[in-house]
């Protein structure tokens, strides 16, 4: 079983719509959680951290559910530029051994 | 502001050849790491370093060596390339402990082993 699992998608989303997707993790002792964005054939870039109380960054909202061991990302008012693969990242210990999900592909269409 | 510089961008090797992927960062980051990315599997940690002279193995270290003689540089050596090492490789750095927040990645190396 993978440590971090994501629905690979693609999630096809009309421009202006809302899309949400989850990521599950297996290690209940995981300490910190992040969403990274990766454009095709490019390097991943940090989108946002995920805090226990949930947090927003503009049109993006991240949630953490420790009891069910998943995190979520919601994108409101989708833009064409939001088309990318979104990587879920979980830090399992303080030495920075990060576990990456395989990514969820989002395709925003006109 | 260069950030993380990774070279080469593309490389083709024959089975059994050796090579070094270069990674340099100019942000004075203590933490540096190497990942490989394969389709459907996400990024997997190969080796990492928390400072000059300190390295440790990640999830998939076999067939790779690293060293960290300076804060800036963290080269990855393939000792005897195998087709299973065909992948996209990313170098990353962060400060202070590599906890994930603001990992800076290089632009990647597409490696094919024939």
Interface residues (C-beta under 8 A of the other chain):
Chain A: X2 X4 X8 X31 X32 X33 X34 X36 X41 X42 X43 X44 X45 X46 X49 X87 X89 X91 X94 X95 X96 X97 X98 X99 X100 X101 X102 X103
Chain B: X31 X33 X35 X40 X41 X42 X43 X44 X45 X48 X50 X56 X58 X59 X90 X94 X97 X98 X99 X100 X101 X102 X103 X105 X106 X107 X108
